[in-house]
Amino acid sequence: MKPGFVYIITNKYQTVVYTGVTSNLPKRILQHKNKKYPKSFSARYDVSILVYYEQFQWIEDAITREKQIKAGSREAKNNLIRSLNPTWKDLFEEIENIMIV
């Protein structure tokens, strides 16, 4: 089984948030930043600033957590982000060297 990450990204105005799950966080965030999928939600709304993430030993746990976060209100997501990243800074530099084994 693979490790997993749940993450939240936003646009530069913090008006849109996107919650996702992946087994390779640095690679996935680069895909958002580079708009690898031009017709995707994140590309259309220019959502690529990593403001929140959690790491899990198993991808299944990350998927479960993603569903919990997505089920919450926008205010709940904002509070979650602010709890660990009060200034909503881009956390990409913090994670770009995470090694996936």
N, C-alpha and C positions, 0 to 999 in steps of 0.2 A: 504494500500500500504506500501511496505517496503522501508527503506532507501537503498542507494546503494553507491558503491565505484567503481571507475575506478583506476587501478593501473598499474605500469610498473615494471617489474622485469628484472634482468640481470644476467649474469654469472660473475665469479670472474675476468675475463679478460675484461669485458664490450664489448665483441664482438657480443653478441646476446641480443636483447631485446624482451620482450613479453608483450603485453598489454592485460589486462583482465578486467572483471567486476564481481562483486559479491555483495551479500547483507551482508556477514559476512567476513570482511577483515582479521582479525586475523586467523580465521579458514582456510580460503583459502590459505593464505601465508604458514601456517604450512603444508598444503597438498602439496604445491610446495616443501617446504624444506624437507619433509619426502618422497617425490616421491611416493605419494599415487597411482598415475596412472603411472606405469613404462613405458608405451608405449607412453605417452603424449609428446608433443613438449618440455615442460619445463623439464621433466625428461631426455629426450634424450640429450638435450643440457645443462644440469645442470644449469638451470636458476631458481634461487630461492632468489636472493638478491633484496629486496624491495627498489627501489630507488625513486619512485614517487607514490603519490596517491592523489585523490580528493574525498571528501565526498559529497553526494547529499541527499536531503530530500527524493527523490523518485528514485527507481531503474530505472525507465524509462529514467530519465534524465542522469543517469550514463551510460546507454546503448547508448544513443545518443552521449554523450561525447566520449565514447570508439570508436565509429565509426569515429568520427572526428579525433581522434588521430591516429587510424589505417590507415586512408586515407592519412596521412601526410608522408613526407619522413623520413628517418632515421635521417637526420640532424635536422629536426623539432622536433623529439622525443628527441634527445640529448639536444637541446636547452631548451625544456620544462623541462627536468630533471635538467639541470644546473641552471635553473631559481629559483628553490626551494631547490636544493640539489647539490651545486657546486662540492662537493667532492665525490659524488655518494656513500655516506655511506649507510649502511643497516639501514633502518628506522623501522625494525620490532620491536625493543624494544619500539619505540615511539607509536606503535599502538597495541601492544599485549594485552593491558587492555581496549581497546575500548569496551564499553558495547553496545550490540545490543538489542534494545527493540522491 
